[in-house]
Amino acid sequence: MTKNPILTYLKQHINKPITKSMSPSALWLKGFLVNVEEGFAEISYMVRKEMTNPLGTIQGGVMAALIDDTMGMAFFTLSQENLFTTTNLNVNYLYGAKEGEQVIVRAQVVRIGKKIANIECKVKNEEGDIICTATSNLVVTSIKINTAIA
Protein backbone atom coordinates (compact mmCIF):
# COMPACT_ATOMS: atom_id res chain seq x y z
CA MET A 1 0.00 0.00 0.00
CA THR A 2 1.47 3.35 -1.09
CA LYS A 3 1.05 6.37 1.15
CA ASN A 4 -0.44 9.54 -0.30
CA PRO A 5 2.05 12.27 0.76
CA ILE A 6 -0.32 15.13 -0.11
CA LEU A 7 -3.15 13.69 1.96
CA THR A 8 -0.75 12.91 4.83
CA TYR A 9 0.50 16.51 4.80
CA LEU A 10 -3.00 17.99 4.68
CA LYS A 11 -4.27 15.75 7.50
CA GLN A 12 -1.52 17.18 9.70
CA HIS A 13 -3.02 20.64 9.09
CA ILE A 14 -6.66 19.93 9.95
CA ASN A 15 -8.10 22.58 12.31
CA LYS A 16 -5.46 25.06 11.19
CA PRO A 17 -5.49 28.08 8.88
CA ILE A 18 -4.27 27.47 5.34
CA THR A 19 -0.91 29.26 5.19
CA LYS A 20 0.81 27.36 2.35
CA SER A 21 -0.58 26.85 -1.12
CA MET A 22 0.52 26.84 -4.75
CA SER A 23 -2.47 29.15 -5.27
CA PRO A 24 -1.96 32.80 -4.25
CA SER A 25 -5.74 33.28 -4.32
CA ALA A 26 -6.16 30.50 -1.74
CA LEU A 27 -3.89 32.43 0.61
CA TRP A 28 -5.92 35.63 0.08
CA LEU A 29 -9.14 33.76 0.88
CA LYS A 30 -7.66 32.78 4.28
CA GLY A 31 -9.40 29.44 4.66
CA PHE A 32 -9.31 27.19 7.71
CA LEU A 33 -8.95 23.46 6.94
CA VAL A 34 -11.79 21.60 8.65
CA ASN A 35 -11.49 18.12 7.14
CA VAL A 36 -9.78 16.32 4.30
CA GLU A 37 -9.97 12.80 2.90
CA GLU A 38 -9.02 11.32 -0.44
CA GLY A 39 -11.18 13.17 -2.98
CA PHE A 40 -12.79 15.40 -0.32
CA ALA A 41 -12.03 18.77 1.24
CA GLU A 42 -13.92 20.89 3.76
CA ILE A 43 -12.76 24.45 4.37
CA SER A 44 -14.23 27.21 6.53
CA TYR A 45 -13.98 30.84 5.41
CA MET A 46 -14.80 34.06 7.24
CA VAL A 47 -16.55 36.59 5.01
CA ARG A 48 -14.38 39.71 5.22
CA LYS A 49 -15.36 43.25 4.16
CA GLU A 50 -13.17 43.09 1.05
CA MET A 51 -15.15 40.00 -0.06
CA THR A 52 -18.53 41.75 -0.04
CA ASN A 53 -20.69 43.55 -2.58
CA PRO A 54 -22.63 46.84 -2.06
CA LEU A 55 -25.38 44.86 -0.25
CA GLY A 56 -22.85 43.76 2.37
CA THR A 57 -23.04 40.10 1.35
CA ILE A 58 -20.37 37.92 -0.20
CA GLN A 59 -19.79 38.90 -3.83
CA GLY A 60 -20.67 36.14 -6.31
CA GLY A 61 -17.21 35.95 -7.85
CA VAL A 62 -15.64 35.59 -4.42
CA MET A 63 -18.09 32.78 -3.58
CA ALA A 64 -17.05 31.10 -6.84
CA ALA A 65 -13.40 31.49 -5.81
CA LEU A 66 -14.07 29.81 -2.43
CA ILE A 67 -15.73 26.95 -4.27
CA ASP A 68 -13.06 26.66 -6.97
CA ASP A 69 -10.19 26.59 -4.47
CA THR A 70 -11.94 24.03 -2.24
CA MET A 71 -12.67 21.85 -5.27
CA GLY A 72 -9.02 22.18 -6.25
CA MET A 73 -7.92 20.93 -2.85
CA ALA A 74 -10.33 17.98 -3.06
CA PHE A 75 -8.80 17.06 -6.41
CA PHE A 76 -5.26 17.65 -5.12
CA THR A 77 -5.81 14.99 -2.41
CA LEU A 78 -5.90 12.38 -5.17
CA SER A 79 -2.12 12.82 -5.52
CA GLN A 80 -2.06 13.27 -9.27
CA GLU A 81 1.22 13.66 -11.16
CA ASN A 82 0.08 16.69 -13.18
CA LEU A 83 -1.55 20.01 -12.44
CA PHE A 84 -5.13 20.60 -13.53
CA THR A 85 -7.36 23.50 -14.50
CA THR A 86 -11.08 24.23 -14.21
CA THR A 87 -12.92 23.90 -17.52
CA ASN A 88 -16.32 24.97 -16.22
CA LEU A 89 -17.88 25.99 -12.93
CA ASN A 90 -21.65 25.96 -12.52
CA VAL A 91 -22.70 27.84 -9.38
CA ASN A 92 -26.22 28.05 -7.93
CA TYR A 93 -26.49 31.01 -5.55
CA LEU A 94 -29.30 30.25 -3.14
CA TYR A 95 -28.70 32.71 -0.31
CA GLY A 96 -26.05 35.21 0.76
CA ALA A 97 -23.58 35.43 3.62
CA LYS A 98 -22.81 38.72 5.38
CA GLU A 99 -19.53 40.20 6.49
CA GLY A 100 -18.39 38.47 9.67
CA GLU A 101 -20.23 35.22 8.90
CA GLN A 102 -18.45 31.91 8.56
CA VAL A 103 -19.20 29.69 5.55
CA ILE A 104 -18.26 26.03 5.22
CA VAL A 105 -17.37 24.78 1.73
CA ARG A 106 -17.40 21.00 1.12
CA ALA A 107 -16.14 19.59 -2.17
CA GLN A 108 -16.23 15.94 -3.26
CA VAL A 109 -14.68 14.39 -6.36
CA VAL A 110 -17.51 12.44 -8.01
CA ARG A 111 -15.51 10.79 -10.77
CA ILE A 112 -12.02 11.01 -12.14
CA GLY A 113 -11.11 9.77 -15.58
CA LYS A 114 -7.86 9.85 -17.52
CA LYS A 115 -8.29 13.52 -18.44
CA ILE A 116 -11.41 14.92 -16.70
CA ALA A 117 -12.51 15.02 -13.06
CA ASN A 118 -16.06 15.89 -12.01
CA ILE A 119 -16.53 17.56 -8.62
CA GLU A 120 -19.58 18.62 -6.60
CA CYS A 121 -19.70 21.23 -3.87
CA LYS A 122 -22.06 22.59 -1.21
CA VAL A 123 -21.63 25.77 0.80
CA LYS A 124 -23.37 26.11 4.16
CA ASN A 125 -23.78 29.02 6.53
CA GLU A 126 -23.21 28.95 10.31
CA GLU A 127 -26.74 27.58 10.86
CA GLY A 128 -26.06 24.67 8.50
CA ASP A 129 -28.32 25.95 5.72
CA ILE A 130 -27.17 25.32 2.15
CA ILE A 131 -26.52 28.73 0.61
CA CYS A 132 -24.79 27.64 -2.59
CA THR A 133 -24.22 24.52 -4.69
CA ALA A 134 -21.82 23.96 -7.56
CA THR A 135 -20.44 21.44 -10.01
CA SER A 136 -17.23 21.60 -11.98
CA ASN A 137 -15.07 19.70 -14.40
CA LEU A 138 -11.29 19.85 -14.19
CA VAL A 139 -8.95 18.82 -16.96
CA VAL A 140 -5.50 17.43 -16.29
CA THR A 141 -2.71 19.49 -17.89
CA SER A 142 0.69 18.39 -19.20
CA ILE A 143 2.47 20.33 -16.40
CA LYS A 144 4.04 18.06 -13.79
CA ILE A 145 3.38 19.08 -10.19
CA ASN A 146 7.07 18.88 -9.20
CA THR A 147 8.00 21.20 -12.09
CA ALA A 148 5.33 23.74 -11.08
CA ILE A 149 6.40 23.77 -7.42
CA ALA A 150 10.14 24.09 -8.08
MDTraj code that builds the backbone (N, CA, C; nanometers):
import mdtraj as md
import numpy as np

residues = "MET THR LYS ASN PRO ILE LEU THR TYR LEU LYS GLN HIS ILE ASN LYS PRO ILE THR LYS SER MET SER PRO SER ALA LEU TRP LEU LYS GLY PHE LEU VAL ASN VAL GLU GLU GLY PHE ALA GLU ILE SER TYR MET VAL ARG LYS GLU MET THR ASN PRO LEU GLY THR ILE GLN GLY GLY VAL MET ALA ALA LEU ILE ASP ASP THR MET GLY MET ALA PHE PHE THR LEU SER GLN GLU ASN LEU PHE THR THR THR ASN LEU ASN VAL ASN TYR LEU TYR GLY ALA LYS GLU GLY GLU GLN VAL ILE VAL ARG ALA GLN VAL VAL ARG ILE GLY LYS LYS ILE ALA ASN ILE GLU CYS LYS VAL LYS ASN GLU GLU GLY ASP ILE ILE CYS THR ALA THR SER ASN LEU VAL VAL THR SER ILE LYS ILE ASN THR ALA ILE ALA".split()
xyz = np.array([
    [0.0842, -0.1184, 0.0000],
    [0.0000, 0.0000, 0.0000],
    [0.0889, 0.1251, 0.0000],
    [0.0674, 0.2139, -0.0970],
    [0.1465, 0.3353, -0.1091],
    [0.0787, 0.4483, -0.0325],
    [0.1580, 0.5216, 0.0423],
    [0.1047, 0.6371, 0.1151],
    [0.0847, 0.7539, 0.0187],
    [-0.0151, 0.8343, 0.0475],
    [-0.0439, 0.9538, -0.0295],
    [0.0182, 1.0714, 0.0458],
    [0.1355, 1.1216, 0.0014],
    [0.2049, 1.2270, 0.0764],
    [0.1261, 1.3576, 0.0868],
    [0.0483, 1.3905, -0.0140],
    [-0.0315, 1.5131, -0.0113],
    [-0.1394, 1.5023, 0.0955],
    [-0.2092, 1.3897, 0.0967],
    [-0.3145, 1.3694, 0.1963],
    [-0.2555, 1.3633, 0.3374],
    [-0.1421, 1.2980, 0.3517],
    [-0.0751, 1.2910, 0.4826],
    [-0.0412, 1.4310, 0.5316],
    [0.0149, 1.5138, 0.4444],
    [0.0501, 1.6511, 0.4799],
    [-0.0741, 1.7301, 0.5210],
    [-0.1796, 1.7225, 0.4401],
    [-0.3004, 1.7991, 0.4680],
    [-0.3669, 1.7549, 0.5984],
    [-0.3671, 1.6251, 0.6253],
    [-0.4269, 1.5751, 0.7498],
    [-0.3550, 1.6312, 0.8726],
    [-0.2282, 1.6590, 0.8596],
    [-0.1520, 1.7183, 0.9700],
    [-0.1904, 1.8644, 0.9929],
    [-0.2653, 1.9231, 0.8997],
    [-0.3015, 2.0640, 0.9088],
    [-0.4518, 2.0863, 0.9289],
    [-0.5241, 1.9797, 0.9632],
    [-0.6664, 1.9934, 0.9953],
    [-0.6794, 2.0792, 1.1204],
    [-0.7818, 2.1620, 1.1218],
    [-0.8099, 2.2575, 1.2307],
    [-0.7049, 2.3671, 1.2402],
    [-0.6454, 2.3988, 1.1249],
    [-0.5462, 2.5064, 1.1191],
    [-0.5757, 2.5951, 0.9986],
    [-0.5328, 2.7210, 1.0051],
    [-0.5486, 2.8083, 0.8876],
    [-0.4598, 2.7605, 0.7734],
    [-0.5061, 2.7830, 0.6520],
    [-0.4270, 2.7472, 0.5338],
    [-0.3250, 2.8584, 0.5113],
    [-0.1977, 2.8255, 0.5307],
    [-0.0910, 2.9257, 0.5190],
    [0.0074, 2.8931, 0.4076],
    [-0.0046, 2.7739, 0.3472],
    [0.0810, 2.7360, 0.2348],
    [-0.0072, 2.6825, 0.1236],
    [0.0178, 2.7311, 0.0036],
    [-0.0579, 2.6854, -0.1121],
    [0.0164, 2.7255, -0.2378],
    [-0.0005, 2.6465, -0.3434],
    [0.0519, 2.6845, -0.4748],
    [-0.0335, 2.7965, -0.5335],
    [-0.1525, 2.8171, -0.4767],
    [-0.2475, 2.9151, -0.5273],
    [-0.2442, 3.0435, -0.4442],
    [-0.1941, 3.1535, -0.4991],
    [-0.1955, 3.2803, -0.4254],
    [-0.3370, 3.3219, -0.3839],
    [-0.4365, 3.2918, -0.4680],
    [-0.5742, 3.3285, -0.4322],
    [-0.6215, 3.2518, -0.3089],
    [-0.5783, 3.1274, -0.2928],
    [-0.6157, 3.0499, -0.1740],
    [-0.5632, 3.1167, -0.0478],
    [-0.4455, 3.1743, -0.0549],
    [-0.3891, 3.2432, 0.0612],
    [-0.4676, 3.3707, 0.0912],
    [-0.5114, 3.4426, -0.0118],
    [-0.5916, 3.5632, 0.0083],
    [-0.7271, 3.5299, 0.0707],
    [-0.7838, 3.4154, 0.0346],
    [-0.9143, 3.3760, 0.0877],
    [-0.9086, 3.3420, 0.2371],
    [-0.7893, 3.3048, 0.2855],
    [-0.7656, 3.2780, 0.4278],
    [-0.8574, 3.1703, 0.4854],
    [-0.8581, 3.0549, 0.4190],
    [-0.9399, 2.9439, 0.4656],
    [-0.8815, 2.8746, 0.5879],
    [-0.9663, 2.7967, 0.6525],
    [-0.9314, 2.7185, 0.7710],
    [-0.9689, 2.5746, 0.7382],
    [-0.8704, 2.4847, 0.7339],
    [-0.8955, 2.3465, 0.6936],
    [-0.9722, 2.2721, 0.8025],
    [-1.0925, 2.2287, 0.7705],
    [-1.1794, 2.1596, 0.8655],
    [-1.1606, 2.0083, 0.8563],
    [-1.1594, 1.9570, 0.7335],
    [-1.1487, 1.8122, 0.7137],
    [-1.0964, 1.7853, 0.5735],
    [-1.0290, 1.6730, 0.5600],
    [-0.9782, 1.6322, 0.4296],
    [-0.9683, 1.4800, 0.4272],
    [-1.0095, 1.4238, 0.3170],
    [-0.9973, 1.2803, 0.2896],
    [-0.9609, 1.2685, 0.1425],
    [-0.9328, 1.1491, 0.0974],
    [-0.9019, 1.1321, -0.0442],
    [-1.0247, 1.1703, -0.1271],
    [-1.0087, 1.2712, -0.2123],
    [-1.1180, 1.3172, -0.2976],
    [-1.2176, 1.4079, -0.2281],
    [-1.1860, 1.4567, -0.1099],
    [-1.2795, 1.5402, -0.0324],
    [-1.2032, 1.6480, 0.0434],
    [-1.2592, 1.7682, 0.0447],
    [-1.2031, 1.8772, 0.1244],
    [-1.3167, 1.9593, 0.1834],
    [-1.2966, 2.0020, 0.3070],
    [-1.3918, 2.0886, 0.3756],
    [-1.3129, 2.2045, 0.4363],
    [-1.3479, 2.3257, 0.3938],
    [-1.2758, 2.4450, 0.4368],
    [-1.3764, 2.5493, 0.4857],
    [-1.3415, 2.6132, 0.5960],
    [-1.4225, 2.7207, 0.6529],
    [-1.3595, 2.8541, 0.6143],
    [-1.4447, 2.9504, 0.5777],
    [-1.3982, 3.0835, 0.5411],
    [-1.4797, 3.1885, 0.6162],
    [-1.4133, 3.2912, 0.6645],
    [-1.4798, 3.4064, 0.7244],
    [-1.5025, 3.5095, 0.6143],
    [-1.6255, 3.5569, 0.6011],
    [-1.6551, 3.6591, 0.5013],
    [-1.6020, 3.7926, 0.5537],
    [-1.5011, 3.8448, 0.4840],
    [-1.4379, 3.9714, 0.5221],
    [-1.4956, 4.0859, 0.4378],
    [-1.4811, 4.2079, 0.4851],
    [-1.5363, 4.3252, 0.4164],
    [-1.4938, 4.3302, 0.2692],
    [-1.3658, 4.3008, 0.2434],
    [-1.3171, 4.3092, 0.1054],
    [-1.3724, 4.1983, 0.0150],
    [-1.4516, 4.1071, 0.0717],
    [-1.5148, 3.9999, -0.0056],
    [-1.6605, 4.0324, -0.0396],
    [-1.7101, 4.1470, 0.0080],
    [-1.8532, 4.1753, -0.0043],
    [-1.8861, 4.2678, -0.1209],
    [-2.0146, 4.2685, -0.1543],
    [-2.0694, 4.3550, -0.2581],
    [-2.1367, 4.4755, -0.1909],
    [-2.1975, 4.5674, -0.2674],
    [-2.2629, 4.6835, -0.2058],
    [-2.3770, 4.6482, -0.1088],
    [-2.4323, 4.5278, -0.1179],
    [-2.5381, 4.4856, -0.0253],
    [-2.4812, 4.4371, 0.1080],
    [-2.3483, 4.4241, 0.1140],
    [-2.2854, 4.3765, 0.2372],
    [-2.2813, 4.2251, 0.2481],
    [-2.3122, 4.1563, 0.1376],
    [-2.3040, 4.0101, 0.1354],
    [-2.1891, 3.9677, 0.0461],
    [-2.1503, 3.8424, 0.0579],
    [-2.0372, 3.7925, -0.0203],
    [-2.0643, 3.8116, -0.1698],
    [-1.9688, 3.8665, -0.2383],
    [-1.9789, 3.8900, -0.3826],
    [-1.9747, 3.7559, -0.4551],
    [-2.0539, 3.7417, -0.5606],
    [-2.0672, 3.6145, -0.6315],
    [-1.9373, 3.5572, -0.6825],
    [-1.8501, 3.6421, -0.7344],
    [-1.7209, 3.5945, -0.7847],
    [-1.6320, 3.5435, -0.6731],
    [-1.6415, 3.6063, -0.5569],
    [-1.5639, 3.5595, -0.4415],
    [-1.6167, 3.4236, -0.3963],
    [-1.7507, 3.4081, -0.3944],
    [-1.8089, 3.2777, -0.3580],
    [-1.7594, 3.1706, -0.4561],
    [-1.7558, 3.2049, -0.5839],
    [-1.7055, 3.1103, -0.6840],
    [-1.5596, 3.0755, -0.6573],
    [-1.4812, 3.1745, -0.6127],
    [-1.3401, 3.1490, -0.5809],
    [-1.3264, 3.0545, -0.4616],
    [-1.4087, 3.0728, -0.3583],
    [-1.4070, 2.9810, -0.2433],
    [-1.4343, 2.8385, -0.2909],
    [-1.5338, 2.8262, -0.3749],
    [-1.5734, 2.6953, -0.4274],
    [-1.4618, 2.6359, -0.5127],
    [-1.4087, 2.7143, -0.6048],
    [-1.3059, 2.6662, -0.6969],
    [-1.1809, 2.6202, -0.6210],
    [-1.1381, 2.6978, -0.5223],
    [-1.0187, 2.6585, -0.4466],
    [-1.0442, 2.5341, -0.3612],
    [-1.1627, 2.5217, -0.3037],
    [-1.1941, 2.4026, -0.2240],
    [-1.2028, 2.2798, -0.3140],
    [-1.2624, 2.2960, -0.4316],
    [-1.2672, 2.1852, -0.5271],
    [-1.1254, 2.1460, -0.5692],
    [-1.0407, 2.2456, -0.5886],
    [-0.9022, 2.2182, -0.6250],
    [-0.8311, 2.1369, -0.5190],
    [-0.8558, 2.1702, -0.3916],
    [-0.7921, 2.0932, -0.2851],
    [-0.8450, 1.9500, -0.2820],
    [-0.9765, 1.9327, -0.3024],
    [-1.0335, 1.7977, -0.3057],
    [-0.9664, 1.7144, -0.4152],
    [-0.9470, 1.7751, -0.5306],
    [-0.8801, 1.7061, -0.6409],
    [-0.7338, 1.6785, -0.6073],
    [-0.6681, 1.7758, -0.5462],
    [-0.5263, 1.7646, -0.5121],
    [-0.4999, 1.6474, -0.4179],
    [-0.5973, 1.6112, -0.3340],
    [-0.5814, 1.4986, -0.2410],
    [-0.5676, 1.3652, -0.3128],
    [-0.5996, 1.3628, -0.4402],
    [-0.5897, 1.2384, -0.5170],
    [-0.4469, 1.2101, -0.5612],
    [-0.3549, 1.3003, -0.5272],
    [-0.2117, 1.2818, -0.5516],
    [-0.1825, 1.2518, -0.6984],
    [-0.2302, 1.3399, -0.7841],
    [-0.2063, 1.3268, -0.9269],
    [-0.0640, 1.3720, -0.9603],
    [-0.0121, 1.3278, -1.0728],
    [0.1224, 1.3664, -1.1157],
    [0.1246, 1.5040, -1.1806],
    [0.0122, 1.5438, -1.2425],
    [0.0081, 1.6686, -1.3182],
    [-0.0862, 1.7691, -1.2532],
    [-0.0624, 1.8970, -1.2854],
    [-0.1552, 2.0012, -1.2440],
    [-0.2831, 1.9892, -1.3260],
    [-0.3830, 2.0655, -1.2894],
    [-0.5134, 2.0599, -1.3531],
    [-0.5668, 2.2017, -1.3641],
    [-0.6716, 2.2193, -1.4405],
    [-0.7363, 2.3496, -1.4503],
    [-0.8866, 2.3301, -1.4628],
    [-0.9613, 2.4270, -1.4144],
    [-1.1077, 2.4228, -1.4213],
    [-1.1522, 2.4512, -1.5642],
    [-1.2385, 2.3657, -1.6183],
    [-1.2919, 2.3905, -1.7523],
    [-1.4290, 2.4560, -1.7464],
    [-1.5042, 2.4295, -1.6420],
    [-1.6320, 2.4972, -1.6218],
    [-1.6661, 2.4939, -1.4730],
    [-1.7447, 2.5905, -1.4323],
    [-1.7880, 2.5994, -1.2931],
    [-1.9318, 2.6485, -1.2944],
    [-2.0236, 2.5623, -1.2549],
    [-2.1654, 2.5960, -1.2523],
    [-2.2050, 2.6211, -1.1077],
    [-2.2398, 2.7456, -1.0753],
    [-2.2699, 2.7837, -0.9375],
    [-2.4172, 2.8228, -0.9259],
    [-2.4844, 2.7695, -0.8246],
    [-2.6221, 2.8048, -0.7928],
    [-2.6214, 2.8837, -0.6627],
    [-2.6456, 3.0133, -0.6727],
    [-2.6486, 3.1006, -0.5553],
    [-2.7887, 3.0952, -0.4958],
    [-2.7990, 3.0420, -0.3763],
    [-2.9296, 3.0245, -0.3140],
    [-2.9585, 3.1284, -0.2068],
    [-2.8556, 3.1748, -0.1401],
    [-2.8695, 3.2707, -0.0306],
    [-2.7344, 3.3349, -0.0063],
    [-2.7311, 3.4502, 0.0536],
    [-2.6052, 3.5206, 0.0756],
    [-2.5449, 3.4935, 0.2128],
    [-2.4263, 3.5463, 0.2322],
    [-2.3584, 3.5432, 0.3621],
    [-2.3024, 3.6829, 0.3850],
    [-2.3229, 3.7350, 0.5049],
    [-2.2813, 3.8717, 0.5377],
    [-2.1398, 3.8767, 0.5925],
    [-2.0841, 3.9960, 0.5883],
    [-1.9532, 4.0201, 0.6489],
    [-1.9552, 3.9720, 0.7939],
    [-1.8502, 3.8990, 0.8318],
    [-1.8393, 3.8469, 0.9674],
    [-1.8968, 3.7072, 0.9843],
    [-1.9686, 3.6585, 0.8833],
    [-2.0233, 3.5224, 0.8897],
    [-1.9208, 3.4211, 0.8407],
    [-1.9301, 3.3032, 0.8957],
    [-1.8454, 3.1906, 0.8559],
    [-1.9238, 3.1066, 0.7554],
    [-1.8589, 3.0643, 0.6482],
    [-1.9204, 2.9690, 0.5546],
    [-1.8322, 2.8451, 0.5485],
    [-1.8967, 2.7305, 0.5329],
    [-1.8260, 2.6029, 0.5221],
    [-1.8445, 2.5516, 0.3797],
    [-1.7335, 2.5262, 0.3110],
    [-1.7367, 2.4782, 0.1732],
    [-1.6893, 2.3334, 0.1720],
    [-1.7729, 2.2434, 0.1192],
    [-1.7402, 2.1001, 0.1117],
    [-1.7406, 2.0575, -0.0345],
    [-1.6283, 2.0026, -0.0782],
    [-1.6139, 1.9586, -0.2170],
    [-1.5788, 1.8105, -0.2203],
    [-1.6421, 1.7377, -0.3124],
    [-1.6227, 1.5936, -0.3257],
    [-1.6000, 1.5588, -0.4722],
    [-1.4919, 1.4878, -0.4997],
    [-1.4682, 1.4387, -0.6355],
    [-1.5684, 1.3268, -0.6615],
    [-1.6484, 1.3429, -0.7664],
    [-1.7505, 1.2439, -0.8012],
    [-1.6906, 1.1342, -0.8878],
    [-1.6116, 1.1759, -0.9848],
    [-1.5512, 1.0789, -1.0774],
    [-1.4247, 1.1389, -1.1340],
    [-1.3243, 1.0557, -1.1483],
    [-1.2022, 1.1005, -1.2140],
    [-1.1695, 1.0020, -1.3251],
    [-1.1505, 1.0570, -1.4437],
    [-1.1110, 0.9767, -1.5583],
    [-0.9657, 1.0033, -1.5915],
    [-0.9253, 0.9636, -1.7113],
    [-0.7864, 0.9848, -1.7521],
    [-0.7542, 1.1323, -1.7724],
    [-0.8526, 1.2103, -1.8140],
    [-0.8289, 1.3516, -1.8443],
    [-0.9216, 1.4472, -1.7675],
    [-1.0402, 1.4034, -1.7294],
    [-1.1408, 1.4919, -1.6700],
    [-1.1829, 1.4400, -1.5322],
    [-1.1966, 1.5344, -1.4390],
    [-1.2510, 1.5025, -1.3059],
    [-1.3782, 1.5837, -1.2870],
    [-1.4802, 1.5210, -1.2311],
    [-1.6059, 1.5885, -1.2007],
    [-1.6155, 1.6043, -1.0498],
    [-1.6500, 1.7250, -1.0048],
    [-1.6534, 1.7562, -0.8624],
    [-1.7837, 1.8270, -0.8286],
    [-1.8391, 1.7949, -0.7107],
    [-1.9582, 1.8620, -0.6598],
    [-1.9229, 1.9361, -0.5317],
    [-1.9996, 2.0406, -0.5037],
    [-1.9698, 2.1232, -0.3873],
    [-2.0979, 2.1779, -0.3262],
    [-2.0976, 2.1917, -0.1938],
    [-2.2057, 2.2587, -0.1214],
    [-2.1426, 2.3591, -0.0257],
    [-2.2071, 2.4742, -0.0140],
    [-2.1635, 2.5768, 0.0804],
    [-2.2758, 2.5961, 0.1816],
    [-2.2381, 2.5923, 0.3093],
    [-2.3370, 2.6109, 0.4160],
    [-2.3000, 2.7311, 0.5020],
    [-2.4030, 2.7924, 0.5605],
    [-2.3780, 2.9022, 0.6533],
    [-2.3600, 2.8468, 0.7952],
    [-2.3459, 2.9361, 0.8920],
    [-2.3214, 2.8954, 1.0305],
    [-2.4360, 2.8113, 1.0874],
    [-2.5571, 2.8327, 1.0385],
    [-2.6736, 2.7576, 1.0865],
    [-2.6861, 2.6208, 1.0198],
    [-2.6012, 2.5945, 0.9204],
    [-2.6055, 2.4670, 0.8499],
    [-2.6953, 2.4673, 0.7279],
    [-2.7481, 2.5850, 0.6911],
    [-2.8324, 2.5954, 0.5718],
    [-2.7452, 2.5978, 0.4470],
    [-2.7881, 2.5277, 0.3429],
    [-2.7167, 2.5316, 0.2154],
    [-2.7436, 2.6662, 0.1504],
    [-2.6364, 2.7414, 0.1234],
    [-2.6523, 2.8729, 0.0614],
    [-2.6024, 2.8759, -0.0831],
    [-2.5333, 2.7682, -0.1238],
    [-2.4787, 2.7640, -0.2590],
    [-2.4451, 2.6193, -0.2946],
    [-2.4668, 2.5823, -0.4191],
    [-2.4224, 2.4521, -0.4691],
    [-2.3455, 2.4753, -0.5985],
    [-2.2609, 2.3796, -0.6333],
    [-2.1823, 2.3958, -0.7559],
    [-2.1361, 2.2600, -0.8081],
    [-2.1101, 2.2573, -0.9369],
    [-2.0441, 2.1436, -1.0012],
    [-1.9349, 2.1992, -1.0908],
    [-1.8348, 2.1163, -1.1149],
    [-1.7232, 2.1599, -1.1983],
    [-1.6581, 2.0402, -1.2647],
    [-1.5934, 2.0675, -1.3748],
    [-1.5069, 1.9701, -1.4397],
    [-1.3669, 2.0281, -1.4442],
    [-1.2699, 1.9457, -1.4129],
    [-1.1295, 1.9849, -1.4195],
    [-1.0627, 1.8991, -1.5248],
    [-0.9701, 1.9571, -1.5969],
    [-0.8950, 1.8820, -1.6964],
    [-0.7490, 1.8777, -1.6516],
    [-0.6902, 1.7620, -1.6651],
    [-0.5505, 1.7433, -1.6290],
    [-0.4641, 1.8084, -1.7364],
    [-0.3606, 1.8826, -1.6942],
    [-0.2706, 1.9490, -1.7892],
    [-0.1457, 1.8629, -1.8105],
    [-0.0566, 1.9101, -1.8959],
    [0.0691, 1.8391, -1.9201],
    [0.1785, 1.8841, -1.8224],
    [0.1472, 1.9787, -1.7337],
    [0.2469, 2.0325, -1.6395],
    [0.2582, 1.9421, -1.5172],
    [0.3771, 1.8918, -1.4949],
    [0.4036, 1.8060, -1.3790],
    [0.4017, 1.8892, -1.2519],
    [0.3470, 1.8354, -1.1453],
    [0.3380, 1.9083, -1.0188],
    [0.4763, 1.9465, -0.9671],
    [0.5731, 1.8569, -0.9706],
    [0.7067, 1.8882, -0.9201],
    [0.7711, 2.0031, -0.9968],
    [0.7463, 2.0130, -1.1267],
    [0.8001, 2.1205, -1.2087],
    [0.7362, 2.2538, -1.1687],
    [0.6062, 2.2510, -1.1417],
    [0.5333, 2.3738, -1.1080],
    [0.5738, 2.4250, -0.9703],
    [0.6054, 2.3380, -0.8781],
    [0.6402, 2.3774, -0.7419],
    [0.7825, 2.4311, -0.7357],
    [0.8720, 2.3722, -0.8138],
    [1.0142, 2.4088, -0.8080],
    [1.0419, 2.5491, -0.8527],
])
top = md.Topology()
chain = top.add_chain()
for i, resn in enumerate(residues, 1):
    res = top.add_residue(resn, chain, resSeq=i)
    for name in ("N", "CA", "C"):
        top.add_atom(name, md.element.get_by_symbol(name[0]), res)
traj = md.Trajectory(xyz[None], top)
